[in-house]
Each structure stands twice: as C-alpha cells, then as structure tokens.
C-alpha cells in the first residue's frame, strides 16, 4: 500500500486456488480486520474449492471472480455462491471474443430485437443473473456502450435461448489440467 500511496485497498483477491491459499486467506483476513482492506475475495475458485474455503474461514469471500459468459454459464457455481453469500463477478464476460460471440445467431437476433449490440445483450444477461461484470476494453466508445445496459431487460424467453449456448466447460483455461496447475505454480512474483 505504501508503493501505491494508499491507506487501504477496496478489494483484494486470491487469483487462483493453488499453493498455500489458506495462508494467504488468513493474512488477508487479518488485513481486513485491521481495516487495511475493505473487502476480500477470490478468483477462479470452482464450487469445491469455494465451499472448502467458506466452511473453514473466519470471513466468507465477498467476491468470486470467475469465467462466466454464454458459452460457460456456471449455473452450479452461481448456486453455491448464492448459498454462501459470495458475489459472483464475471471475468471474460464476452468470452474473450471466442466462439464468434459477436456473430452468434441467437445473440445477434436478440440484440436486433432490443436495438442493442451483442455485447450489451451479453452484459445485461449476466446482470440479470446477479453477476457483476468487468468487460475489458480500451476504446472509449465501447466502454460507454458497455455501460448502456440499464434501459432494457431481457425476456424470460431470451434468457432461456441464451441458456442453450452453454457448453458446460471453459475453452479459455482448464483449471483441472495438471499442466495448467504446474504452469500456475511456476509463477514467481517475489524473486
């Protein structure tokens, strides 16, 4: 915080449930209790890891930032987060542009119906499911477009049609792959 010139952080996350994340969580709980961090959370914690942490921690994570988009909807994960009072937050809510998301027939049809872009429909879909979204863009017009999702609501029929797009797994990263685990554990940030 000294390097950042801050007295406190609004939100601090554990990025992956690997290595000694319990030790990290305990340290974050202490900083939270000292008022140095206003909220603590996790990222990429699948339901089994999230439940394990929640039932063994003093403080429940405020947020679980996970991959959620029409092709990987994570319905079971959302149920678990709701059960424990953890706010879901979508990284990659636009599927990192994969699967031709911006040309998908179902999504373009829904976008046309509302006079919106596919990106706006997808972001609204997530918001209607109770998911906080953090879309990435460096272009001012797209950032403004991404904020313009509050003047419409998707119908139940549109929500059901988007639900049909779920592949049931990530095609961005496989957290269950031993190679991914080795790769993630190979990162050294304090050397």
C-alpha positions in Angstrom: 0.0 0.0 0.0 3.0 2.3 0.6 4.1 1.8 -3.0 0.6 2.6 -4.2 0.3 5.6 -1.9 -2.9 4.3 -0.3 -4.1 3.9 3.2 -6.4 0.9 2.3 -7.5 -1.2 -0.6 -11.1 -1.6 -1.6 -10.9 -5.2 -2.7 -8.1 -7.8 -2.7 -8.4 -11.2 -4.3 -6.6 -14.5 -4.3 -6.1 -15.2 -8.0 -6.1 -19.0 -8.0 -6.9 -21.8 -5.5 -3.4 -23.3 -5.7 -0.4 -23.5 -3.4 -0.9 -22.1 0.2 -4.1 -20.2 -0.5 -5.2 -20.8 3.1 -2.1 -19.0 4.4 -2.9 -16.1 2.0 -6.5 -16.1 3.1 -5.6 -15.9 6.8 -3.2 -13.0 6.1 -6.0 -11.2 4.1 -8.5 -11.8 7.0 -6.0 -10.1 9.3 -5.6 -7.1 7.0 -9.4 -6.9 6.6 -9.9 -6.9 10.4 -7.3 -4.2 10.7 -9.2 -2.1 8.1 -6.4 -2.1 5.6 -8.6 -4.0 3.1 -12.3 -3.1 2.8 -13.3 -6.4 1.1 -11.5 -9.7 0.4 -12.3 -12.3 -2.2 -11.2 -15.0 -4.5 -10.9 -15.6 -8.2 -11.2 -18.8 -10.2 -12.5 -20.9 -7.2 -14.7 -23.6 -8.5 -17.5 -24.8 -6.3 -15.5 -27.5 -4.4 -12.6 -25.1 -3.5 -15.1 -22.2 -2.7 -17.1 -24.4 -0.3 -13.9 -25.8 1.3 -12.7 -22.2 2.0 -16.0 -20.9 3.1 -16.6 -23.7 5.7 -13.0 -23.3 7.1 -12.5 -19.5 7.1 -13.5 -16.8 9.6 -14.5 -14.4 6.8 -16.5 -15.5 3.8 -15.1 -14.1 0.5 -17.1 -11.1 -0.7 -16.5 -11.9 -4.3 -15.6 -14.9 -6.5 -14.3 -13.6 -9.9 -14.8 -16.4 -12.4 -15.1 -17.0 -16.1 -18.8 -16.6 -16.9 -20.2 -16.0 -20.4 -23.0 -17.5 -22.6 -20.7 -20.5 -23.5 -19.7 -21.2 -19.9 -22.6 -20.2 -17.7 -21.5 -21.9 -14.4 -25.1 -22.3 -13.1 -24.0 -24.7 -10.3 -21.2 -22.3 -9.3 -23.7 -19.5 -9.1 -26.0 -21.6 -6.8 -23.1 -22.3 -4.4 -22.0 -18.6 -4.4 -25.6 -17.6 -3.6 -25.8 -20.2 -0.8 -22.7 -18.8 0.9 -23.4 -15.1 0.1 -20.5 -14.7 -2.2 -21.0 -12.2 -5.1 -20.2 -13.7 -8.5 -18.1 -11.4 -10.8 -17.5 -12.4 -14.4 -14.1 -12.1 -15.9 -14.2 -12.5 -19.7 -18.0 -11.9 -19.8 -17.7 -11.5 -23.6 -15.9 -14.9 -23.9 -12.7 -13.1 -24.9 -14.3 -12.8 -28.3 -14.2 -16.5 -28.9 -16.9 -18.7 -30.5 -17.8 -16.0 -32.8 -19.8 -14.5 -29.9 -20.4 -11.2 -31.8 -21.8 -13.0 -34.8 -23.8 -15.7 -32.9 -27.2 -16.1 -34.5 -29.1 -16.3 -31.2 -27.3 -13.3 -29.7 -27.5 -11.2 -32.9 -31.2 -11.9 -33.1 -31.8 -10.9 -29.5 -29.6 -7.8 -29.9 -31.6 -6.7 -33.0 -34.9 -7.2 -31.1 -33.8 -4.6 -28.4 -31.8 -2.3 -30.7 -28.6 -3.2 -28.8 -25.3 -4.7 -29.6 -24.4 -8.3 -28.8 -22.0 -7.1 -26.1 -24.8 -5.2 -24.4 -27.1 -8.2 -24.5 -24.5 -10.5 -23.0 -23.6 -8.0 -20.3 -27.3 -7.5 -19.5 -27.8 -11.3 -19.4 -25.1 -11.6 -16.8 -26.5 -8.7 -14.7 -30.0 -10.2 -14.8 -28.5 -13.4 -13.4 -27.0 -11.4 -10.5 -23.4 -11.4 -11.8 -21.2 -8.4 -11.7 -19.4 -7.9 -15.0 -16.0 -6.5 -15.8 -15.7 -6.3 -19.5 -12.4 -5.3 -21.0 -12.0 -2.6 -23.5 -9.5 0.2 -24.2 -11.8 2.0 -26.7 -13.9 4.9 -25.2 -16.9 4.2 -27.4 -17.0 0.5 -26.3 -16.6 1.4 -22.7 -19.6 3.8 -23.0 -21.5 1.1 -24.9 -20.8 -1.4 -22.2 -22.3 0.9 -19.6 -25.5 1.4 -21.6 -27.3 -1.7 -20.4 -29.8 -0.3 -17.9 -32.6 0.8 -20.2 -33.8 -2.7 -21.2 -34.4 -6.1 -19.7 -34.2 -9.5 -21.5 -37.4 -11.5 -21.5 -37.6 -15.0 -20.0 -37.7 -16.4 -23.5 -34.4 -14.6 -24.4 -32.8 -15.7 -21.2 -33.8 -19.3 -22.0 -32.4 -19.1 -25.5 -29.1 -17.8 -24.3 -29.0 -20.7 -21.8 -29.0 -23.1 -24.7 -25.5 -21.8 -25.7 -23.8 -23.3 -22.6 -21.0 -25.7 -23.4 -20.6 -26.6 -19.7 -16.8 -26.0 -19.7 -14.2 -23.4 -20.3 -12.4 -23.3 -23.6 -10.2 -20.4 -22.3 -8.4 -22.3 -19.5 -8.7 -25.7 -17.9 -8.0 -25.3 -14.2 -8.3 -29.1 -13.7 -5.4 -29.9 -16.1 -2.2 -30.9 -14.4 -0.3 -28.9 -17.0 -2.3 -25.8 -16.1 -1.6 -26.4 -12.3 2.1 -26.7 -13.0 2.1 -23.6 -15.1 0.3 -21.5 -12.5 2.5 -22.8 -9.7 5.5 -21.8 -11.8 4.8 -18.1 -11.5 7.2 -16.4 -9.2 6.4 -12.8 -8.3 8.6 -12.2 -5.3 12.0 -13.3 -6.6 
